[in-house]
Amino acid sequence: MDIDIILDHTRINRDEFVSYLQDNNFDASLDDFIGFDEKTHCTFFYKEGMFRIDVKGAYSEMDSESIQMAITGIYNDIR
């Protein structure tokens, strides 16, 4: 199972995001953010099961529109 997330990659604090993921039992490091630099995606794996988060930046106008229409969700106490 995975969750796909689009976010404004120009506004994210990578250190804080890595700390948040690590605190919530995801395997994450700053090296994982190469996907943002290459305008692809980054994948973070949950350490206790077969679950991952695929994160990509808002690289196109359609991605930016998706963010504007987004809804907030909560999964396992993660918003």
N, CA, C and O atoms as a MOPAC input file, in Angstrom:
PM7 MOZYME 1SCF
protein

 N      0.83800 1    -1.15200 1     0.00000 1
 C      0.00000 1     0.00000 1     0.00000 1
 C      0.89400 1     1.22900 1     0.00000 1
 O      1.96500 1     1.23600 1     0.60600 1
 N      0.43800 1     2.26300 1    -0.68600 1
 C      1.19100 1     3.51100 1    -0.69300 1
 C      0.24600 1     4.69900 1    -0.73300 1
 O     -0.92900 1     4.58800 1    -1.08400 1
 N      0.80300 1     5.82600 1    -0.36200 1
 C      0.10300 1     7.09700 1    -0.46400 1
 C      0.95100 1     7.98100 1    -1.36500 1
 O      2.16500 1     8.07600 1    -1.18500 1
 N      0.31500 1     8.62700 1    -2.33200 1
 C      1.00700 1     9.55900 1    -3.21900 1
 C      0.70100 1    10.97500 1    -2.75700 1
 O     -0.45900 1    11.34100 1    -2.56600 1
 N      1.75100 1    11.76400 1    -2.57900 1
 C      1.61400 1    13.12800 1    -2.08800 1
 C      2.29600 1    14.07800 1    -3.06200 1
 O      3.41100 1    13.82300 1    -3.51500 1
 N      1.61600 1    15.17300 1    -3.37800 1
 C      2.21100 1    16.26700 1    -4.14800 1
 C      2.32000 1    17.44700 1    -3.19300 1
 O      1.34900 1    17.80800 1    -2.52800 1
 N      3.51200 1    18.04900 1    -3.12900 1
 C      3.68300 1    19.20500 1    -2.25200 1
 C      4.55200 1    20.24800 1    -2.91100 1
 O      5.24600 1    19.98500 1    -3.89300 1
 N      4.49700 1    21.44600 1    -2.34500 1
 C      5.31500 1    22.53900 1    -2.86100 1
 C      6.74000 1    22.32000 1    -2.35500 1
 O      7.08400 1    22.71700 1    -1.24200 1
 N      7.54500 1    21.69600 1    -3.17200 1
 C      8.89500 1    21.29900 1    -2.77700 1
 C      9.82100 1    22.49200 1    -2.54100 1
 O     10.88200 1    22.34100 1    -1.93600 1
 N      9.42800 1    23.67900 1    -3.01500 1
 C     10.27300 1    24.86200 1    -2.81700 1
 C     10.10900 1    25.43100 1    -1.41600 1
 O     10.93400 1    26.23200 1    -0.97800 1
 N      9.05400 1    25.02900 1    -0.70200 1
 C      8.78600 1    25.57900 1     0.63100 1
 C      9.07700 1    24.58600 1     1.75100 1
 O      8.93300 1    24.93100 1     2.92400 1
 N      9.47500 1    23.38200 1     1.42500 1
 C      9.66700 1    22.36200 1     2.44900 1
 C     11.05100 1    22.50100 1     3.08900 1
 O     12.04600 1    22.74300 1     2.40700 1
 N     11.08600 1    22.34500 1     4.39200 1
 C     12.34900 1    22.26800 1     5.11800 1
 C     12.72000 1    20.79100 1     5.16700 1
 O     12.11700 1    20.02200 1     5.91500 1
 N     13.69200 1    20.40100 1     4.38800 1
 C     14.03400 1    18.98500 1     4.25100 1
 C     14.46400 1    18.36900 1     5.57800 1
 O     14.09700 1    17.23200 1     5.87800 1
 N     15.23600 1    19.10200 1     6.37500 1
 C     15.67900 1    18.57000 1     7.67600 1
 C     14.48800 1    18.26700 1     8.58100 1
 O     14.43200 1    17.20800 1     9.20600 1
 N     13.54000 1    19.19100 1     8.65000 1
 C     12.35600 1    18.98500 1     9.48700 1
 C     11.49800 1    17.82600 1     8.96400 1
 O     10.96800 1    17.03700 1     9.74500 1
 N     11.37000 1    17.73200 1     7.64800 1
 C     10.56300 1    16.66200 1     7.06300 1
 C     11.19200 1    15.29600 1     7.34000 1
 O     10.48400 1    14.34600 1     7.67200 1
 N     12.51000 1    15.19200 1     7.20700 1
 C     13.20500 1    13.93600 1     7.51200 1
 C     13.02000 1    13.58300 1     8.98000 1
 O     12.73700 1    12.43000 1     9.30700 1
 N     13.17600 1    14.55300 1     9.86500 1
 C     12.99200 1    14.29500 1    11.30200 1
 C     11.57400 1    13.81500 1    11.59400 1
 O     11.37500 1    12.88500 1    12.37500 1
 N     10.59000 1    14.45700 1    10.95900 1
 C      9.19300 1    14.05000 1    11.14900 1
 C      8.97400 1    12.60500 1    10.70100 1
 O      8.34700 1    11.81500 1    11.40700 1
 N      9.49600 1    12.27100 1     9.52300 1
 C      9.34300 1    10.90100 1     9.02700 1
 C     10.04200 1     9.90500 1     9.93900 1
 O      9.47200 1     8.86500 1    10.26900 1
 N     11.25000 1    10.20400 1    10.34400 1
 C     11.99400 1     9.30600 1    11.22900 1
 C     11.27200 1     9.13800 1    12.56400 1
 O     11.20600 1     8.03100 1    13.09800 1
 N     10.73500 1    10.22600 1    13.10100 1
 C      9.99300 1    10.15500 1    14.36300 1
 C      8.74200 1     9.30400 1    14.24300 1
 O      8.23700 1     8.79500 1    15.24300 1
 N      8.23400 1     9.14400 1    13.01200 1
 C      7.03300 1     8.34200 1    12.77200 1
 C      7.35700 1     7.00100 1    12.12400 1
 O      6.51400 1     6.39800 1    11.46000 1
 N      8.59500 1     6.54200 1    12.32500 1
 C      9.03200 1     5.19600 1    11.96300 1
 C      9.15600 1     4.94700 1    10.45500 1
 O      8.91300 1     3.83800 1     9.97800 1
 N      9.53600 1     5.99000 1     9.71700 1
 C      9.83700 1     5.83000 1     8.30000 1
 C     11.34800 1     5.86200 1     8.10700 1
 O     12.06600 1     6.55200 1     8.83100 1
 N     11.80800 1     5.11900 1     7.13900 1
 C     13.21700 1     5.14100 1     6.76400 1
 C     13.41900 1     6.35100 1     5.85300 1
 O     12.95300 1     6.36100 1     4.71300 1
 N     14.11900 1     7.37200 1     6.36300 1
 C     14.27300 1     8.61400 1     5.59800 1
 C     15.61600 1     9.25200 1     5.90400 1
 O     16.10900 1     9.20200 1     7.03100 1
 N     16.19500 1     9.85300 1     4.87000 1
 C     17.42400 1    10.62400 1     5.03800 1
 C     17.39900 1    11.75000 1     4.00800 1
 O     16.58500 1    11.74600 1     3.08400 1
 N     18.29900 1    12.70700 1     4.18000 1
 C     18.37500 1    13.80600 1     3.21300 1
 C     18.72900 1    13.31300 1     1.81900 1
 O     18.35400 1    13.94300 1     0.83000 1
 N     19.43800 1    12.20700 1     1.72500 1
 C     19.78500 1    11.64100 1     0.41300 1
 C     18.55300 1    11.24300 1    -0.38900 1
 O     18.60200 1    11.19600 1    -1.61800 1
 N     17.44900 1    10.95800 1     0.29600 1
 C     16.22000 1    10.55800 1    -0.39200 1
 C     15.60600 1    11.68000 1    -1.22100 1
 O     14.76700 1    11.42700 1    -2.08500 1
 N     16.02000 1    12.91400 1    -0.96200 1
 C     15.42200 1    14.05600 1    -1.64800 1
 C     16.01600 1    14.32500 1    -3.02100 1
 O     15.69400 1    15.34000 1    -3.63800 1
 N     16.85800 1    13.45600 1    -3.50500 1
 C     17.40400 1    13.62500 1    -4.86100 1
 C     16.27400 1    13.68100 1    -5.89000 1
 O     16.41500 1    14.30200 1    -6.94300 1
 N     15.16500 1    13.03600 1    -5.58100 1
 C     14.01200 1    13.07300 1    -6.48700 1
 C     13.50100 1    14.47900 1    -6.72400 1
 O     13.09700 1    14.80800 1    -7.83900 1
 N     13.51100 1    15.31900 1    -5.68900 1
 C     13.08800 1    16.70800 1    -5.87600 1
 C     14.06200 1    17.43500 1    -6.78800 1
 O     13.65500 1    18.21300 1    -7.65100 1
 N     15.33500 1    17.18300 1    -6.59700 1
 C     16.34800 1    17.85200 1    -7.41700 1
 C     16.26100 1    17.42500 1    -8.88000 1
 O     16.55200 1    18.21600 1    -9.77800 1
 N     15.86200 1    16.17700 1    -9.12000 1
 C     15.74100 1    15.65100 1   -10.48100 1
 C     14.32700 1    15.79900 1   -11.03900 1
 O     14.04100 1    15.35100 1   -12.14900 1
 N     13.44400 1    16.43100 1   -10.26100 1
 C     12.04000 1    16.62100 1   -10.63300 1
 C     11.32900 1    15.30500 1   -10.91600 1
 O     10.58500 1    15.17600 1   -11.88800 1
 N     11.57900 1    14.33000 1   -10.04000 1
 C     10.83800 1    13.07000 1   -10.08300 1
 C     10.12500 1    12.93100 1    -8.73800 1
 O      9.41900 1    13.85000 1    -8.32200 1
 N     10.29300 1    11.81800 1    -8.06300 1
 C      9.63200 1    11.62700 1    -6.77200 1
 C     10.61900 1    11.05600 1    -5.75400 1
 O     11.71500 1    10.61500 1    -6.09900 1
 N     10.19900 1    11.07800 1    -4.50500 1
 C     10.96400 1    10.50000 1    -3.40200 1
 C     10.07700 1     9.44600 1    -2.74800 1
 O      8.86700 1     9.64200 1    -2.63000 1
 N     10.65300 1     8.35500 1    -2.33000 1
 C      9.90400 1     7.29200 1    -1.68700 1
 C     10.44700 1     7.06200 1    -0.28500 1
 O     11.65600 1     6.96300 1    -0.07700 1
 N      9.52700 1     6.97900 1     0.67100 1
 C      9.88000 1     6.73700 1     2.06100 1
 C      9.12800 1     5.49400 1     2.53400 1
 O      7.90500 1     5.41700 1     2.41800 1
 N      9.86600 1     4.52900 1     3.06400 1
 C      9.28900 1     3.25600 1     3.47600 1
 C      9.04900 1     3.22300 1     4.97700 1
 O      9.88400 1     3.66700 1     5.76400 1
 N      7.89500 1     2.68900 1     5.36000 1
 C      7.55900 1     2.48200 1     6.75800 1
 C      8.33300 1     1.27100 1     7.25700 1
 O      8.36200 1     0.23600 1     6.58900 1
 N      8.95500 1     1.38600 1     8.41400 1
 C      9.84000 1     0.34100 1     8.91300 1
 C      9.11200 1    -0.89300 1     9.43700 1
 O      9.72300 1    -1.95300 1     9.56800 1
 N      7.82800 1    -0.77500 1     9.73800 1
 C      7.12200 1    -1.87800 1    10.37900 1
 C      6.09500 1    -2.55500 1     9.48200 1
 O      5.18900 1    -3.22000 1     9.98500 1
 N      6.21200 1    -2.40600 1     8.18900 1
 C      5.23700 1    -3.04800 1     7.33000 1
 C      5.45200 1    -2.68600 1     5.87400 1
 O      6.39000 1    -1.97400 1     5.51500 1
 N      4.55800 1    -3.19600 1     5.04900 1
 C      4.65700 1    -2.97400 1     3.60800 1
 C      3.84700 1    -1.74500 1     3.23400 1
 O      2.77700 1    -1.84600 1     2.63300 1
 N      4.37000 1    -0.58900 1     3.59700 1
 C      3.70000 1     0.67400 1     3.35300 1
 C      4.75600 1     1.69700 1     2.95900 1
 O      5.86100 1     1.70100 1     3.50200 1
 N      4.41300 1     2.55900 1     2.01700 1
 C      5.35900 1     3.59000 1     1.61500 1
 C      4.61000 1     4.86800 1     1.25900 1
 O      3.41500 1     4.86400 1     0.96400 1
 N      5.36500 1     5.95600 1     1.30100 1
 C      4.85200 1     7.25800 1     0.87900 1
 C      5.68000 1     7.69500 1    -0.32200 1
 O      6.90700 1     7.76800 1    -0.24200 1
 N      5.01600 1     7.98300 1    -1.42700 1
 C      5.67300 1     8.54300 1    -2.60800 1
 C      5.35100 1    10.03600 1    -2.63600 1
 O      4.18600 1    10.43100 1    -2.68700 1
 N      6.39700 1    10.85500 1    -2.60200 1
 C      6.23600 1    12.31000 1    -2.55300 1
 C      6.85800 1    12.91200 1    -3.80300 1
 O      7.98300 1    12.58000 1    -4.17500 1
 N      6.11300 1    13.79900 1    -4.44500 1
 C      6.67800 1    14.52500 1    -5.57700 1
 C      6.39100 1    15.99900 1    -5.40900 1
 O      5.43900 1    16.38800 1    -4.73200 1
 N      7.20500 1    16.79900 1    -6.01800 1
 C      7.02200 1    18.24400 1    -5.96800 1
 C      5.99500 1    18.69900 1    -6.98200 1
 O      5.59300 1    17.95400 1    -7.87600 1
 N      5.58400 1    19.93600 1    -6.81500 1
 C      4.64700 1    20.55000 1    -7.75800 1
 C      5.46600 1    21.12600 1    -8.90700 1
 O      5.80200 1    22.31000 1    -8.91500 1
 N      5.77900 1    20.27900 1    -9.86400 1
 C      6.66600 1    20.66000 1   -10.96400 1
 C      5.92900 1    21.28900 1   -12.14300 1
 O      6.55200 1    21.92400 1   -12.99400 1
 N      4.63200 1    21.12200 1   -12.20100 1
 C      3.87200 1    21.64100 1   -13.33800 1
 C      2.66000 1    22.42900 1   -12.83700 1
 O      2.34000 1    22.40700 1   -11.64800 1
 N      2.01000 1    23.10700 1   -13.73800 1
 C      0.80500 1    23.86500 1   -13.38200 1
 C     -0.29500 1    22.91800 1   -12.89300 1
 O     -1.03600 1    23.25100 1   -11.96900 1
 N     -0.40000 1    21.74700 1   -13.51000 1
 C     -1.41100 1    20.78100 1   -13.08600 1
 C     -1.13600 1    20.29600 1   -11.65500 1
 O     -2.06700 1    20.11100 1   -10.87200 1
 N      0.15000 1    20.09000 1   -11.31600 1
 C      0.49400 1    19.70200 1    -9.94800 1
 C      0.09800 1    20.80100 1    -8.96400 1
 O     -0.44900 1    20.51300 1    -7.89900 1
 N      0.36800 1    22.04800 1    -9.31100 1
 C      0.00900 1    23.17800 1    -8.44900 1
 C     -1.50400 1    23.27400 1    -8.26400 1
 O     -1.97700 1    23.57500 1    -7.16800 1
 N     -2.25600 1    23.02400 1    -9.32000 1
 C     -3.71500 1    23.02900 1    -9.22000 1
 C     -4.19700 1    21.90600 1    -8.32300 1
 O     -5.16700 1    22.07700 1    -7.58400 1
 N     -3.53100 1    20.75800 1    -8.37800 1
 C     -3.89800 1    19.64000 1    -7.50500 1
 C     -3.72800 1    20.01400 1    -6.04200 1
 O     -4.55300 1    19.64600 1    -5.20500 1
 N     -2.66300 1    20.74300 1    -5.72900 1
 C     -2.43700 1    21.18300 1    -4.35600 1
 C     -3.54500 1    22.13200 1    -3.90800 1
 O     -4.03800 1    22.02900 1    -2.78500 1
 N     -3.93800 1    23.05500 1    -4.78700 1
 C     -4.97400 1    24.02400 1    -4.43300 1
 C     -6.32000 1    23.34700 1    -4.17200 1
 O     -7.12000 1    23.85500 1    -3.38700 1
 N     -6.58100 1    22.21000 1    -4.81700 1
 C     -7.84600 1    21.49800 1    -4.64700 1
 C     -7.74500 1    20.38000 1    -3.60900 1
 O     -8.69700 1    19.62100 1    -3.42200 1
 N     -6.61500 1    20.27500 1    -2.94500 1
 C     -6.37100 1    19.15200 1    -2.03900 1
 C     -7.28100 1    19.17700 1    -0.81700 1
 O     -7.78500 1    20.22100 1    -0.40300 1
 N     -7.46700 1    18.00800 1    -0.27000 1
 C     -8.17700 1    17.86700 1     0.99100 1
 C     -7.19300 1    17.33200 1     2.03000 1
 O     -6.21500 1    16.66600 1     1.68900 1
 N     -7.46000 1    17.62500 1     3.27600 1
 C     -6.60500 1    17.13000 1     4.34800 1
 C     -7.11900 1    15.76200 1     4.78300 1
 O     -8.32100 1    15.56000 1     4.95600 1
 N     -6.20100 1    14.84500 1     4.95300 1
 C     -6.55900 1    13.52300 1     5.42600 1
 C     -5.70800 1    13.11100 1     6.59100 1
 O     -4.60500 1    13.62600 1     6.77600 1
 N     -6.20400 1    12.19100 1     7.37700 1
 C     -5.44400 1    11.65400 1     8.50200 1
 C     -5.40900 1    10.14200 1     8.36300 1
 O     -6.44200 1     9.49900 1     8.17100 1
 N     -4.21200 1     9.58300 1     8.46100 1
 C     -4.03000 1     8.13600 1     8.39300 1
 C     -3.10900 1     7.73500 1     9.53100 1
 O     -1.96700 1     8.19000 1     9.59600 1
 N     -3.59200 1     6.89100 1    10.42700 1
 C     -2.80300 1     6.45100 1    11.59000 1
 C     -2.23300 1     7.64500 1    12.35100 1
 O     -1.05500 1     7.66300 1    12.70700 1
 N     -3.07500 1     8.63100 1    12.59100 1
 C     -2.69700 1     9.84100 1    13.33700 1
 C     -1.65400 1    10.70000 1    12.63200 1
 O     -1.02900 1    11.54200 1    13.27600 1
 N     -1.44900 1    10.51500 1    11.34300 1
 C     -0.56100 1    11.36200 1    10.56000 1
 C     -1.42500 1    12.22100 1     9.66300 1
 O     -2.26200 1    11.69900 1     8.92700 1
 N     -1.23800 1    13.52700 1     9.70900 1
 C     -2.02500 1    14.46100 1     8.90200 1
 C     -1.23900 1    14.82400 1     7.66400 1
 O     -1.71500 1    15.60300 1     6.83700 1

